[in-house]
Amino acid sequence: MRAVRLIEYNGPDAVEIVDIDEPLCDGNVLVDLHAAGVGFPDLLLSRAGYQVVRPLPALLGMEGSGVVRSAPGCHGLRPGQRVAVFSDAGTWQQTVAIDPQSVFPLPDTVSFAAGAGFLLNYLTVHFALDERARYRPGETVLVHGAARGIGVAALQVASALGLHTIAVVSTDAKAEVARANGATFVIGADGFKDHVLELTQGRGVDIILDPVGGERFTDSLRSLAPGGRAVVLGFTAPTVKVNRLLLRNISVVGAGWAEYMRADPSYPARQWATLGPLLENGDLTIVEPTIYPIERAADALRALDARAASGKIVLALR
């Protein structure tokens, strides 16, 4: 079967297309993948910058979608079933053997391309809102980087959970993406704090989801309402002066979904009990991604590195 393999920790230039043996089932679910997600963890992995370094030669990818070829009989999965999967062992390959806890039924209304790239972002956002921010329906969430993959997921999930959203974007084109994905309000990155306070009559927002960090983080804290929670997504390396937390009893927390899931492998199934029905009934929608053929895996990583694509990027594997 065909796969994308990283041969050295040198970023997008160090991936190659290879033929490898199919994995053995060994009691897992065997899935023929049609597409695989491309995410920032893959970019970090390609440079040995992720918290888990895969030994070389390494298979990239953490999520994908396809069709079950075979499955143990006790987990409710059947041959021919459409599914989404995630795996620490790599999904940039045409067939994977996956623990049943990491396989989720994919509704017929969701394409393989869309299904390949939603688990990591959407489960991360749900974890950030539910487990880390402890959201309450009706609260307002500020989303930085709202036109990127994680930002689009944040807008979609927050809306489905009954939250109001303020999307922060840097261009008019990205503003259109945010509006198309359910943002209650859309504001520019320049001077966003003043816009937030104006929109909230000086109160501020309840929750901030920040995959961007950097210089804007201080103004993010100033944008929080009393008791507000700022959730850091990814390795954004913000600097926090803790006295700011005391003034209005605000919090800064990290959201490391993958680490949480590794400590509690059953957690994603509990998340799916909430998100699965929302996906089935249409309250939660998955946006069609930007698709690259497997032969252009390096270009997909470069586009991600350059922040050149809105929404999610996936590889077509077949």
C-alpha positions in Angstrom: 0.0 0.0 0.0 1.0 3.6 -0.5 2.1 5.8 2.5 3.8 9.1 3.3 7.0 8.6 5.3 9.2 11.1 7.1 12.9 10.2 6.5 14.5 13.0 8.6 13.4 15.8 11.0 13.7 18.4 8.3 10.1 19.6 7.8 8.1 19.3 4.6 11.1 18.6 2.4 11.8 15.3 4.3 8.7 13.4 3.3 8.5 10.8 0.6 5.9 8.5 -1.0 6.6 4.8 -0.4 5.1 1.4 -0.7 4.9 -0.5 2.6 3.2 -3.6 3.9 -0.3 -3.4 5.2 -0.6 -3.6 9.0 -1.7 -6.7 10.8 -5.1 -6.7 12.4 -4.1 -8.2 15.8 -7.6 -7.7 17.3 -7.9 -4.1 16.1 -10.2 -2.6 13.5 -8.8 -2.7 10.0 -9.8 0.4 8.0 -9.1 1.3 4.4 -8.6 5.0 4.5 -9.8 7.3 1.8 -8.4 10.5 3.3 -6.2 11.7 6.2 -6.1 15.0 8.0 -3.1 17.4 7.9 -2.6 19.3 11.2 0.0 21.4 13.1 1.0 18.4 15.1 2.2 16.8 11.8 4.2 19.9 11.0 5.8 19.8 14.4 6.4 16.1 14.2 8.2 16.7 10.9 10.7 18.8 12.8 10.9 16.7 16.0 9.1 19.6 17.7 6.0 17.8 19.0 5.8 16.5 22.6 5.9 12.9 21.3 8.7 12.3 18.8 8.1 9.4 16.4 11.3 7.4 15.5 12.5 7.5 11.9 11.4 6.6 9.4 8.0 7.8 10.7 4.5 7.9 9.4 2.7 11.2 9.9 -1.0 11.9 10.4 -3.2 11.5 13.4 -6.7 11.3 11.9 -8.5 9.9 8.8 -11.6 8.5 7.4 -12.5 5.4 5.4 -14.3 2.1 5.4 -14.1 -0.8 7.9 -12.6 -3.9 6.3 -12.8 -6.1 9.4 -13.6 -5.5 13.1 -13.9 -7.5 16.3 -17.5 -8.4 16.9 -18.0 -6.9 20.3 -17.6 -3.2 19.5 -20.6 -2.5 17.2 -18.5 -1.9 14.1 -19.1 -3.9 10.9 -17.3 -4.4 7.5 -18.3 -1.7 5.0 -19.1 0.9 7.6 -18.0 4.5 7.0 -15.8 5.7 9.9 -13.5 8.4 11.2 -10.4 7.4 13.1 -7.5 8.8 15.0 -4.1 7.2 15.7 -0.7 8.0 17.2 0.8 5.4 14.8 0.2 7.5 11.7 -2.7 7.8 9.2 -0.9 9.0 6.1 -1.3 5.5 4.7 -4.0 3.7 2.8 -4.8 1.1 5.5 -4.6 1.3 9.2 -5.2 -1.1 12.2 -6.9 1.0 14.9 -8.0 0.3 18.5 -11.8 0.2 18.5 -12.0 3.0 21.0 -10.5 5.3 18.4 -13.0 4.5 15.6 -16.2 6.5 15.2 -19.2 6.0 12.9 -19.3 8.6 10.1 -22.7 9.8 9.0 -23.5 9.4 5.3 -24.0 13.2 5.2 -20.3 13.8 5.9 -17.9 13.2 3.0 -14.7 11.2 3.5 -12.7 14.4 2.9 -14.5 16.3 5.7 -14.6 13.3 7.9 -10.8 12.9 7.6 -10.0 16.2 9.2 -12.5 16.9 12.0 -11.7 14.6 14.9 -8.5 16.2 16.1 -9.9 19.8 15.9 -13.5 19.2 16.9 -12.7 16.9 19.9 -9.9 19.4 21.0 -12.4 22.3 20.9 -15.0 20.3 22.8 -12.4 19.3 25.4 -11.3 23.0 25.7 -14.9 24.2 26.2 -16.3 21.4 28.3 -13.5 20.0 30.4 -11.2 23.0 30.6 -13.4 26.1 30.4 -16.4 24.4 31.9 -18.7 26.3 29.6 -22.3 27.2 30.4 -24.9 27.7 27.7 -25.4 31.3 26.7 -21.9 32.3 27.4 -19.8 34.3 24.9 -16.6 32.8 23.4 -13.9 34.8 21.7 -12.1 32.7 19.0 -8.7 33.8 17.7 -7.5 32.5 14.3 -11.2 31.9 13.5 -10.7 31.1 9.8 -8.1 28.4 10.4 -9.0 24.7 10.9 -9.1 24.9 14.7 -10.9 28.2 14.6 -13.6 27.0 12.2 -14.1 24.0 14.5 -14.4 26.3 17.5 -17.1 28.4 15.8 -19.1 25.3 14.8 -18.8 23.5 18.1 -19.6 26.5 20.2 -22.7 27.3 18.2 -23.9 23.7 18.5 -23.5 23.9 22.3 -25.5 27.1 22.6 -22.7 29.6 22.9 -22.3 33.0 21.3 -19.1 33.6 19.4 -16.9 36.5 18.5 -14.5 35.6 15.7 -11.1 37.4 15.4 -9.6 37.5 11.9 -6.9 39.4 10.0 -8.4 39.8 6.5 -11.8 40.4 4.8 -11.5 36.9 3.2 -11.1 35.3 6.6 -14.0 37.3 7.9 -16.2 35.7 5.2 -15.0 32.3 6.3 -15.9 33.1 9.9 -19.4 34.3 9.0 -20.0 31.3 6.9 -19.3 29.1 9.9 -21.7 30.6 12.3 -19.8 33.4 14.0 -22.2 35.7 15.9 -19.8 38.6 15.5 -16.7 39.1 13.4 -14.0 41.6 14.3 -10.5 42.5 13.1 -7.3 41.4 14.9 -6.1 45.0 15.1 -7.7 46.7 18.2 -9.8 43.6 18.9 -9.9 44.4 22.7 -11.8 47.6 22.1 -14.2 46.0 19.8 -14.9 43.2 22.3 -15.6 45.6 25.1 -17.9 47.6 22.8 -19.8 44.5 21.7 -20.2 43.3 25.3 -21.0 46.8 26.8 -17.7 46.8 28.7 -18.2 43.4 30.4 -15.9 41.3 28.3 -16.2 37.7 27.2 -16.6 34.5 29.3 -14.2 32.3 27.4 -11.3 32.8 25.0 -10.0 30.1 22.7 -6.5 31.0 21.6 -4.4 29.0 19.2 -2.4 32.1 18.2 -0.8 33.6 21.4 2.0 36.0 20.9 1.7 39.7 21.6 -2.1 39.7 21.5 -2.4 37.5 24.6 -2.2 40.4 27.1 -5.1 42.1 25.4 -7.0 38.8 25.4 -6.7 38.7 29.2 -8.0 42.3 29.3 -11.0 41.2 27.2 -12.2 38.7 29.7 -15.2 39.3 32.0 -14.8 38.7 35.7 -14.5 35.0 36.2 -13.5 34.5 32.6 -11.3 31.7 31.3 -8.6 31.9 28.6 -7.8 28.5 27.1 -4.5 28.1 25.3 -4.6 25.7 22.3 -1.3 24.4 20.9 2.2 25.7 21.6 1.5 29.4 21.4 3.9 30.3 24.3 2.0 33.3 25.7 3.5 35.2 28.6 1.2 35.7 31.6 1.7 38.2 34.4 -0.2 36.5 37.2 -1.3 39.8 38.9 -3.7 40.2 35.9 -5.4 37.0 37.0 -6.1 38.4 40.4 -7.7 41.6 39.4 -10.9 40.0 38.0 -10.5 36.4 39.2 -9.8 35.2 35.6 -8.0 32.0 34.7 -5.6 30.8 32.1 -5.6 27.0 31.3 -4.1 24.8 28.7 -6.0 22.3 26.6 -3.9 19.3 25.7 -6.5 16.9 24.4 -4.1 14.3 23.1 -2.3 14.1 26.5 -5.6 13.9 28.3 -6.8 11.2 25.9 -3.6 9.2 26.4 -4.2 9.2 30.1 -7.9 8.2 29.6 -8.4 6.4 26.3 -12.1 6.1 26.9 -12.6 9.9 27.0 -13.1 10.4 23.2 -16.0 8.0 23.3 -17.7 10.0 26.0 -17.1 13.1 23.9 -18.7 11.4 20.9 -21.8 10.7 23.0 -22.3 14.5 22.9 -21.0 15.4 19.4 -22.2 12.4 17.5 -25.9 13.2 17.9 -25.2 16.8 17.0 -23.5 15.7 13.8 -26.3 13.3 13.0 -29.1 15.9 13.4 -27.3 18.6 11.6 -26.7 21.0 14.5 -23.0 20.4 14.1 -21.7 20.6 10.5 -18.3 19.8 9.1 -16.9 22.1 6.5 -15.4 20.7 3.3 -11.6 21.0 3.5 -8.8 21.9 1.1 -7.7 18.6 -0.5 -4.2 17.7 -1.7 -3.4 14.4 -3.4 -1.1 12.1 -1.6 1.7 12.9 -4.1 1.6 16.5 -2.8 1.9 15.7 0.9 4.9 18.0 1.2 3.0 20.9 -0.4 0.1 20.3 2.1 2.6 20.8 5.0 4.1 23.8 3.3 0.6 25.4 3.0 0.0 24.8 6.6 3.4 26.2 7.6 2.7 29.4 5.5 -0.9 29.6 6.9 -2.0 29.8 3.2 -5.2 27.8 3.6 -8.5 28.6 5.3 -10.1 25.8 7.2 -8.7 22.2 7.3 -6.3 20.5 4.9 -6.5 16.8 4.1 -4.7 14.3 1.9 -6.6 12.2 -0.6 -5.2 8.7 -0.2 -7.1 6.9 -3.0 
